[in-house]
Amino acid sequence: LTVGFRFYISSSYIAGLDAYAPEDAVIVDVVVTPGWGIYGFCLGAIGSLFVNHIMIYLNRQAIAADEMFEDKLAGVFVQESPTPKVAAYLHRFGAADANG
């Protein structure tokens, strides 16, 4: 999860620059180390996903309760039947190509 990298370049790596500057005249050494920011971002993203799942669950429960309440008011008895679960690789898609 932790990301860090190092980037090193000197003027000797650039072809044709040795005519204008001595070898190793310019050295760039960049080191990136993770700090609290990346950990805070990851914790925030995980927290956001967790809260989102809870809110979707509560929303679905509220919609189901509302539908059941409306059915009771209308005097309709609806018995829910579970949908059979089929693995995605066994599903037969009904899209037709140009030949039908």
The first five atom37 places (N, CA, C, CB, O) and aatype in JSON, in Angstrom:
{
  "aatype": [10, 16, 19, 7, 13, 1, 13, 18, 9, 15, 15, 15, 18, 9, 0, 7, 10, 3, 0, 18, 0, 14, 6, 3, 0, 19, 9, 19, 3, 19, 19, 19, 16, 14, 7, 17, 7, 9, 18, 7, 13, 4, 10, 7, 0, 9, 7, 15, 10, 13, 19, 2, 8, 9, 12, 9, 18, 10, 2, 1, 5, 0, 9, 0, 0, 3, 6, 12, 13, 6, 3, 11, 10, 0, 7, 19, 13, 19, 5, 6, 15, 14, 16, 14, 11, 19, 0, 0, 18, 10, 8, 1, 13, 7, 0, 0, 3, 0, 2, 7],
  "atom_mask": [
    [1, 1, 1, 1, 1],
    [1, 1, 1, 1, 1],
    [1, 1, 1, 1, 1],
    [1, 1, 1, 0, 1],
    [1, 1, 1, 1, 1],
    [1, 1, 1, 1, 1],
    [1, 1, 1, 1, 1],
    [1, 1, 1, 1, 1],
    [1, 1, 1, 1, 1],
    [1, 1, 1, 1, 1],
    [1, 1, 1, 1, 1],
    [1, 1, 1, 1, 1],
    [1, 1, 1, 1, 1],
    [1, 1, 1, 1, 1],
    [1, 1, 1, 1, 1],
    [1, 1, 1, 0, 1],
    [1, 1, 1, 1, 1],
    [1, 1, 1, 1, 1],
    [1, 1, 1, 1, 1],
    [1, 1, 1, 1, 1],
    [1, 1, 1, 1, 1],
    [1, 1, 1, 1, 1],
    [1, 1, 1, 1, 1],
    [1, 1, 1, 1, 1],
    [1, 1, 1, 1, 1],
    [1, 1, 1, 1, 1],
    [1, 1, 1, 1, 1],
    [1, 1, 1, 1, 1],
    [1, 1, 1, 1, 1],
    [1, 1, 1, 1, 1],
    [1, 1, 1, 1, 1],
    [1, 1, 1, 1, 1],
    [1, 1, 1, 1, 1],
    [1, 1, 1, 1, 1],
    [1, 1, 1, 0, 1],
    [1, 1, 1, 1, 1],
    [1, 1, 1, 0, 1],
    [1, 1, 1, 1, 1],
    [1, 1, 1, 1, 1],
    [1, 1, 1, 0, 1],
    [1, 1, 1, 1, 1],
    [1, 1, 1, 1, 1],
    [1, 1, 1, 1, 1],
    [1, 1, 1, 0, 1],
    [1, 1, 1, 1, 1],
    [1, 1, 1, 1, 1],
    [1, 1, 1, 0, 1],
    [1, 1, 1, 1, 1],
    [1, 1, 1, 1, 1],
    [1, 1, 1, 1, 1],
    [1, 1, 1, 1, 1],
    [1, 1, 1, 1, 1],
    [1, 1, 1, 1, 1],
    [1, 1, 1, 1, 1],
    [1, 1, 1, 1, 1],
    [1, 1, 1, 1, 1],
    [1, 1, 1, 1, 1],
    [1, 1, 1, 1, 1],
    [1, 1, 1, 1, 1],
    [1, 1, 1, 1, 1],
    [1, 1, 1, 1, 1],
    [1, 1, 1, 1, 1],
    [1, 1, 1, 1, 1],
    [1, 1, 1, 1, 1],
    [1, 1, 1, 1, 1],
    [1, 1, 1, 1, 1],
    [1, 1, 1, 1, 1],
    [1, 1, 1, 1, 1],
    [1, 1, 1, 1, 1],
    [1, 1, 1, 1, 1],
    [1, 1, 1, 1, 1],
    [1, 1, 1, 1, 1],
    [1, 1, 1, 1, 1],
    [1, 1, 1, 1, 1],
    [1, 1, 1, 0, 1],
    [1, 1, 1, 1, 1],
    [1, 1, 1, 1, 1],
    [1, 1, 1, 1, 1],
    [1, 1, 1, 1, 1],
    [1, 1, 1, 1, 1],
    [1, 1, 1, 1, 1],
    [1, 1, 1, 1, 1],
    [1, 1, 1, 1, 1],
    [1, 1, 1, 1, 1],
    [1, 1, 1, 1, 1],
    [1, 1, 1, 1, 1],
    [1, 1, 1, 1, 1],
    [1, 1, 1, 1, 1],
    [1, 1, 1, 1, 1],
    [1, 1, 1, 1, 1],
    [1, 1, 1, 1, 1],
    [1, 1, 1, 1, 1],
    [1, 1, 1, 1, 1],
    [1, 1, 1, 0, 1],
    [1, 1, 1, 1, 1],
    [1, 1, 1, 1, 1],
    [1, 1, 1, 1, 1],
    [1, 1, 1, 1, 1],
    [1, 1, 1, 1, 1],
    [1, 1, 1, 0, 1]
  ],
  "atom_positions": [
    [[0.82, -1.19, 0.0], [0.0, 0.0, 0.0], [0.87, 1.25, 0.0], [-0.94, 0.0, 1.2], [0.48, 2.28, -0.56]],
    [[2.02, 1.16, 0.61], [2.89, 2.32, 0.66], [3.6, 2.49, -0.67], [3.89, 2.19, 1.81], [4.12, 1.53, -1.24]],
    [[3.62, 3.71, -1.15], [4.25, 4.0, -2.42], [5.41, 4.95, -2.17], [3.23, 4.6, -3.43], [5.26, 5.98, -1.51]],
    [[6.54, 4.61, -2.71], [7.71, 5.48, -2.63], [8.61, 5.17, -3.81], [0.0, 0.0, 0.0], [8.62, 4.03, -4.29]],
    [[9.35, 6.12, -4.26], [10.26, 5.86, -5.37], [11.42, 6.82, -5.29], [9.53, 5.99, -6.72], [11.39, 7.82, -4.56]],
    [[12.46, 6.5, -6.06], [13.64, 7.34, -6.15], [13.96, 7.56, -7.61], [14.85, 6.71, -5.39], [13.9, 6.63, -8.42]],
    [[14.28, 8.78, -7.95], [14.61, 9.17, -9.32], [15.96, 9.87, -9.29], [13.5, 10.1, -9.93], [16.13, 10.88, -8.6]],
    [[16.91, 9.34, -10.03], [18.26, 9.91, -10.06], [18.67, 10.14, -11.5], [19.28, 8.98, -9.34], [18.55, 9.23, -12.32]],
    [[19.15, 11.32, -11.81], [19.66, 11.62, -13.14], [20.81, 12.62, -12.99], [18.53, 12.19, -14.08], [20.79, 13.51, -12.15]],
    [[21.81, 12.44, -13.84], [22.92, 13.39, -13.84], [23.16, 13.86, -15.28], [24.22, 12.76, -13.23], [22.64, 13.29, -16.23]],
    [[23.96, 14.89, -15.4], [24.21, 15.44, -16.74], [25.0, 14.48, -17.6], [24.95, 16.77, -16.63], [25.01, 14.63, -18.82]],
    [[25.67, 13.5, -17.02], [26.42, 12.54, -17.82], [25.48, 11.58, -18.56], [27.38, 11.74, -16.94], [25.91, 10.91, -19.5]],
    [[24.21, 11.49, -18.16], [23.24, 10.61, -18.82], [22.71, 11.21, -20.12], [22.08, 10.33, -17.89], [22.18, 10.48, -20.96]],
    [[22.85, 12.51, -20.3], [22.29, 13.19, -21.47], [23.35, 13.28, -22.55], [21.77, 14.61, -21.09], [24.41, 13.87, -22.35]],
    [[23.07, 12.68, -23.7], [24.05, 12.66, -24.79], [24.23, 14.06, -25.37], [23.6, 11.69, -25.9], [23.26, 14.78, -25.59]],
    [[25.46, 14.43, -25.61], [25.77, 15.72, -26.22], [25.91, 16.86, -25.23], [0.0, 0.0, 0.0], [26.35, 17.94, -25.61]],
    [[25.55, 16.64, -23.99], [25.65, 17.71, -22.99], [27.07, 17.86, -22.46], [24.69, 17.45, -21.84], [27.41, 18.89, -21.89]],
    [[27.89, 16.84, -22.64], [29.24, 16.9, -22.1], [30.1, 17.96, -22.8], [29.91, 15.54, -22.24], [31.12, 18.37, -22.26]],
    [[29.7, 18.41, -23.98], [30.43, 19.48, -24.67], [30.18, 20.83, -24.02], [30.03, 19.53, -26.15], [31.0, 21.74, -24.15]],
    [[29.06, 20.98, -23.32], [28.7, 22.26, -22.71], [28.91, 22.31, -21.21], [27.27, 22.57, -23.01], [29.1, 23.39, -20.64]],
    [[28.88, 21.18, -20.58], [29.02, 21.17, -19.12], [29.9, 19.98, -18.73], [27.62, 21.09, -18.42], [29.89, 18.95, -19.4]],
    [[30.65, 20.11, -17.65], [31.47, 18.99, -17.22], [30.59, 17.83, -16.72], [32.45, 19.43, -16.12], [29.41, 17.99, -16.41]],
    [[31.22, 16.64, -16.66], [30.48, 15.46, -16.24], [30.0, 15.64, -14.8], [31.37, 14.19, -16.35], [30.73, 16.14, -13.94]],
    [[28.8, 15.26, -14.55], [28.14, 15.37, -13.24], [28.05, 16.81, -12.74], [28.88, 14.53, -12.22], [28.12, 17.06, -11.54]],
    [[27.9, 17.76, -13.67], [27.72, 19.15, -13.27], [26.33, 19.36, -12.69], [27.95, 20.09, -14.47], [26.14, 20.16, -11.77]],
    [[25.35, 18.62, -13.22], [23.98, 18.72, -12.73], [23.55, 17.32, -12.28], [23.02, 19.29, -13.83], [23.56, 16.37, -13.06]],
    [[23.18, 17.23, -11.05], [22.69, 15.96, -10.5], [21.33, 16.22, -9.86], [23.7, 15.34, -9.46], [21.2, 17.09, -9.0]],
    [[20.35, 15.46, -10.28], [19.02, 15.55, -9.7], [18.73, 14.23, -9.0], [17.93, 15.87, -10.79], [18.71, 13.17, -9.62]],
    [[18.51, 14.31, -7.72], [18.21, 13.11, -6.93], [16.92, 13.37, -6.17], [19.4, 12.76, -5.95], [16.91, 14.11, -5.18]],
    [[15.83, 12.77, -6.62], [14.52, 12.97, -6.02], [14.12, 11.7, -5.28], [13.45, 13.35, -7.09], [14.12, 10.61, -5.86]],
    [[13.8, 11.83, -4.02], [13.35, 10.7, -3.22], [11.97, 11.04, -2.68], [14.36, 10.38, -2.06], [11.78, 12.05, -2.0]],
    [[11.01, 10.19, -2.99], [9.64, 10.4, -2.52], [9.33, 9.34, -1.48], [8.6, 10.34, -3.71], [9.4, 8.14, -1.76]],
    [[9.0, 9.77, -0.3], [8.63, 8.84, 0.77], [7.22, 9.17, 1.21], [9.62, 8.93, 1.98], [6.83, 10.34, 1.26]],
    [[6.45, 8.15, 1.51], [5.05, 8.4, 1.92], [5.01, 9.02, 3.32], [4.23, 7.09, 1.89], [5.82, 8.71, 4.19]],
    [[4.06, 9.87, 3.49], [3.84, 10.49, 4.79], [2.43, 10.22, 5.26], [0.0, 0.0, 0.0], [1.78, 9.29, 4.78]],
    [[1.96, 11.01, 6.18], [0.62, 10.83, 6.74], [-0.46, 11.04, 5.69], [0.41, 11.78, 7.9], [-1.54, 10.47, 5.8]],
    [[-0.18, 11.85, 4.67], [-1.19, 12.17, 3.67], [-1.74, 10.96, 2.94], [0.0, 0.0, 0.0], [-2.95, 10.85, 2.75]],
    [[-0.87, 10.05, 2.52], [-1.34, 8.88, 1.78], [-2.14, 7.96, 2.69], [-0.16, 8.12, 1.15], [-3.12, 7.36, 2.27]],
    [[-1.72, 7.84, 3.94], [-2.46, 7.0, 4.87], [-3.82, 7.62, 5.2], [-1.65, 6.78, 6.17], [-4.83, 6.92, 5.31]],
    [[-3.84, 8.93, 5.37], [-5.11, 9.61, 5.62], [-6.07, 9.49, 4.45], [0.0, 0.0, 0.0], [-7.27, 9.3, 4.63]],
    [[-5.53, 9.6, 3.23], [-6.35, 9.45, 2.04], [-6.95, 8.05, 1.97], [-5.54, 9.74, 0.77], [-8.14, 7.89, 1.7]],
    [[-6.12, 7.03, 2.21], [-6.62, 5.64, 2.16], [-7.67, 5.39, 3.24], [-5.45, 4.64, 2.34], [-8.68, 4.75, 2.97]],
    [[-7.44, 5.89, 4.43], [-8.44, 5.73, 5.49], [-9.73, 6.45, 5.14], [-7.89, 6.25, 6.83], [-10.82, 5.93, 5.39]],
    [[-9.62, 7.63, 4.57], [-10.82, 8.37, 4.15], [-11.59, 7.64, 3.05], [0.0, 0.0, 0.0], [-12.82, 7.59, 3.08]],
    [[-10.85, 7.08, 2.09], [-11.51, 6.34, 1.0], [-12.21, 5.09, 1.53], [-10.48, 5.96, -0.09], [-13.33, 4.79, 1.12]],
    [[-11.55, 4.37, 2.42], [-12.16, 3.16, 3.01], [-13.38, 3.54, 3.83], [-11.14, 2.4, 3.88], [-14.41, 2.87, 3.75]],
    [[-13.27, 4.61, 4.61], [-14.4, 5.07, 5.4], [-15.57, 5.49, 4.53], [0.0, 0.0, 0.0], [-16.73, 5.2, 4.85]],
    [[-15.27, 6.17, 3.43], [-16.32, 6.58, 2.51], [-17.03, 5.38, 1.9], [-15.75, 7.46, 1.42], [-18.26, 5.37, 1.8]],
    [[-16.28, 4.37, 1.49], [-16.89, 3.16, 0.94], [-17.74, 2.44, 1.98], [-15.82, 2.21, 0.42], [-18.83, 1.95, 1.66]],
    [[-17.26, 2.39, 3.2], [-18.01, 1.73, 4.28], [-19.33, 2.45, 4.55], [-17.16, 1.68, 5.56], [-20.38, 1.81, 4.65]],
    [[-19.28, 3.76, 4.67], [-20.5, 4.53, 4.91], [-21.45, 4.42, 3.72], [-20.16, 6.01, 5.18], [-22.67, 4.35, 3.9]],
    [[-20.91, 4.4, 2.5], [-21.74, 4.28, 1.31], [-22.5, 2.95, 1.32], [-20.87, 4.39, 0.04], [-23.68, 2.91, 0.99]],
    [[-21.83, 1.86, 1.68], [-22.5, 0.56, 1.74], [-23.61, 0.55, 2.79], [-21.49, -0.54, 2.03], [-24.69, -0.01, 2.56]],
    [[-23.36, 1.17, 3.91], [-24.37, 1.23, 4.97], [-25.58, 2.03, 4.49], [-23.79, 1.84, 6.25], [-26.72, 1.63, 4.72]],
    [[-25.33, 3.16, 3.84], [-26.44, 3.99, 3.37], [-27.26, 3.3, 2.29], [-25.9, 5.32, 2.85], [-28.48, 3.42, 2.26]],
    [[-26.6, 2.57, 1.4], [-27.34, 1.82, 0.37], [-28.19, 0.74, 1.02], [-26.37, 1.19, -0.66], [-29.34, 0.54, 0.62]],
    [[-27.64, 0.05, 2.01], [-28.41, -0.98, 2.72], [-29.64, -0.37, 3.4], [-27.53, -1.69, 3.77], [-30.75, -0.89, 3.28]],
    [[-29.44, 0.75, 4.11], [-30.56, 1.39, 4.8], [-31.6, 1.92, 3.8], [-30.05, 2.54, 5.69], [-32.79, 1.86, 4.08]],
    [[-31.15, 2.44, 2.67], [-32.08, 2.92, 1.65], [-32.92, 1.77, 1.1], [-31.31, 3.61, 0.5], [-34.14, 1.92, 0.94]],
    [[-32.3, 0.65, 0.83], [-33.06, -0.49, 0.31], [-34.05, -1.01, 1.35], [-32.11, -1.61, -0.11], [-35.16, -1.43, 1.0]],
    [[-33.67, -0.99, 2.62], [-34.58, -1.43, 3.67], [-35.78, -0.48, 3.77], [-33.86, -1.5, 5.02], [-36.91, -0.92, 3.95]],
    [[-35.52, 0.83, 3.64], [-36.61, 1.81, 3.71], [-37.56, 1.66, 2.53], [-36.05, 3.23, 3.76], [-38.78, 1.75, 2.69]],
    [[-37.02, 1.43, 1.34], [-37.87, 1.25, 0.16], [-38.72, 0.0, 0.3], [-37.02, 1.18, -1.12], [-39.91, 0.01, -0.02]],
    [[-38.12, -1.09, 0.78], [-38.87, -2.33, 0.96], [-39.97, -2.16, 2.0], [-37.94, -3.47, 1.38], [-41.08, -2.65, 1.81]],
    [[-39.66, -1.47, 3.1], [-40.68, -1.24, 4.12], [-41.82, -0.37, 3.58], [-40.05, -0.58, 5.35], [-42.98, -0.61, 3.9]],
    [[-41.49, 0.64, 2.78], [-42.51, 1.5, 2.19], [-43.4, 0.72, 1.23], [-41.85, 2.67, 1.47], [-44.62, 0.9, 1.22]],
    [[-42.79, -0.15, 0.42], [-43.59, -0.95, -0.51], [-44.51, -1.91, 0.24], [-42.68, -1.74, -1.45], [-45.66, -2.1, -0.16]],
    [[-44.01, -2.51, 1.33], [-44.86, -3.4, 2.12], [-46.01, -2.63, 2.78], [-44.02, -4.12, 3.2], [-47.13, -3.13, 2.87]],
    [[-45.72, -1.41, 3.24], [-46.76, -0.59, 3.86], [-47.83, -0.22, 2.83], [-46.14, 0.69, 4.47], [-49.02, -0.28, 3.14]],
    [[-47.42, 0.15, 1.62], [-48.39, 0.47, 0.58], [-49.22, -0.75, 0.21], [-47.68, 1.02, -0.66], [-50.42, -0.62, -0.04]],
    [[-48.6, -1.93, 0.17], [-49.35, -3.15, -0.13], [-50.37, -3.45, 0.96], [-48.38, -4.34, -0.29], [-51.48, -3.9, 0.67]],
    [[-50.01, -3.21, 2.22], [-50.96, -3.44, 3.32], [-52.13, -2.47, 3.23], [-50.26, -3.3, 4.67], [-53.28, -2.85, 3.47]],
    [[-51.84, -1.21, 2.89], [-52.91, -0.23, 2.76], [-53.86, -0.6, 1.62], [-52.34, 1.16, 2.55], [-55.07, -0.39, 1.72]],
    [[-53.3, -1.13, 0.54], [-54.11, -1.49, -0.62], [-54.77, -2.85, -0.45], [-53.27, -1.48, -1.87], [-55.62, -3.24, -1.26]],
    [[-54.38, -3.59, 0.59], [-54.95, -4.91, 0.8], [-54.4, -5.97, -0.14], [0.0, 0.0, 0.0], [-55.07, -6.97, -0.4]],
    [[-53.22, -5.75, -0.65], [-52.6, -6.68, -1.58], [-51.58, -7.52, -0.82], [-51.93, -5.93, -2.78], [-50.74, -6.99, -0.09]],
    [[-51.66, -8.83, -1.0], [-50.69, -9.72, -0.38], [-49.66, -10.13, -1.44], [-51.39, -10.97, 0.24], [-49.98, -10.82, -2.4]],
    [[-48.45, -9.69, -1.24], [-47.38, -10.0, -2.19], [-46.38, -10.9, -1.48], [-46.7, -8.71, -2.73], [-45.79, -10.52, -0.47]],
    [[-46.2, -12.08, -2.03], [-45.22, -13.0, -1.47], [-43.98, -12.95, -2.36], [-45.79, -14.45, -1.35], [-44.05, -13.23, -3.56]],
    [[-42.89, -12.61, -1.75], [-41.66, -12.49, -2.53], [-41.07, -13.86, -2.78], [-40.65, -11.59, -1.81], [-41.0, -14.7, -1.88]],
    [[-40.66, -14.08, -4.0], [-39.98, -15.33, -4.33], [-38.51, -15.0, -4.63], [-40.67, -16.05, -5.54], [-38.22, -14.06, -5.37]],
    [[-37.62, -15.78, -4.08], [-36.2, -15.47, -4.3], [-35.81, -15.71, -5.75], [-35.32, -16.32, -3.37], [-36.27, -16.66, -6.39]],
    [[-34.95, -14.85, -6.26], [-34.45, -14.98, -7.61], [-33.32, -16.01, -7.61], [-33.96, -13.61, -8.17], [-32.4, -15.91, -6.79]],
    [[-33.37, -16.98, -8.5], [-32.28, -17.96, -8.52], [-30.97, -17.3, -8.94], [-32.61, -19.13, -9.47], [-30.94, -16.47, -9.85]],
    [[-29.9, -17.68, -8.27], [-28.59, -17.11, -8.58], [-27.86, -18.04, -9.53], [-27.76, -16.89, -7.29], [-27.77, -19.24, -9.31]],
    [[-27.35, -17.45, -10.59], [-26.63, -18.19, -11.62], [-25.27, -17.53, -11.79], [-27.42, -18.24, -12.97], [-25.18, -16.3, -11.84]],
    [[-24.23, -18.34, -11.89], [-22.9, -17.79, -12.1], [-22.86, -17.03, -13.43], [-21.83, -18.91, -12.08], [-23.5, -17.43, -14.4]],
    [[-22.1, -15.94, -13.46], [-22.06, -15.08, -14.65], [-21.54, -15.83, -15.88], [-21.18, -13.86, -14.38], [-21.98, -15.55, -17.0]],
    [[-20.62, -16.76, -15.69], [-20.09, -17.45, -16.85], [-21.09, -18.44, -17.44], [-18.8, -18.17, -16.49], [-20.9, -18.9, -18.57]],
    [[-22.15, -18.79, -16.72], [-23.18, -19.68, -17.23], [-24.34, -18.93, -17.88], [-23.69, -20.55, -16.12], [-25.2, -19.54, -18.51]],
    [[-24.36, -17.61, -17.72], [-25.46, -16.81, -18.23], [-25.42, -16.75, -19.76], [-25.42, -15.39, -17.65], [-24.36, -16.56, -20.36]],
    [[-26.57, -16.93, -20.38], [-26.68, -16.84, -21.84], [-27.22, -15.46, -22.19], [-27.6, -17.98, -22.44], [-28.37, -15.14, -21.88]],
    [[-26.4, -14.66, -22.82], [-26.79, -13.32, -23.19], [-27.62, -13.36, -24.47], [-25.56, -12.41, -23.37], [-27.34, -14.16, -25.36]],
    [[-28.63, -12.5, -24.56], [-29.57, -12.54, -25.67], [-29.31, -11.52, -26.75], [0.0, 0.0, 0.0], [-30.22, -11.23, -27.53]],
    [[-28.1, -10.96, -26.83], [-27.83, -9.96, -27.85], [-27.68, -10.64, -29.21], [-26.55, -9.17, -27.51], [-27.07, -11.7, -29.33]],
    [[-28.26, -10.02, -30.23], [-28.18, -10.57, -31.58], [-27.19, -9.76, -32.4], [-29.57, -10.58, -32.27], [-27.05, -8.55, -32.22]],
    [[-26.5, -10.43, -33.3], [-25.57, -9.72, -34.18], [-26.3, -9.3, -35.47], [-24.34, -10.62, -34.52], [-27.52, -9.39, -35.55]],
    [[-25.56, -8.84, -36.46], [-26.17, -8.35, -37.7], [-26.87, -9.46, -38.48], [-25.1, -7.7, -38.58], [-27.78, -9.2, -39.27]],
    [[-26.46, -10.69, -38.26], [-27.06, -11.83, -38.97], [-28.31, -12.35, -38.26], [-26.05, -12.96, -39.11], [-29.0, -13.22, -38.78]],
    [[-28.61, -11.82, -37.1], [-29.81, -12.25, -36.4], [-29.49, -13.13, -35.28], [0.0, 0.0, 0.0], [-30.4, -13.59, -34.57]]
  ]
}
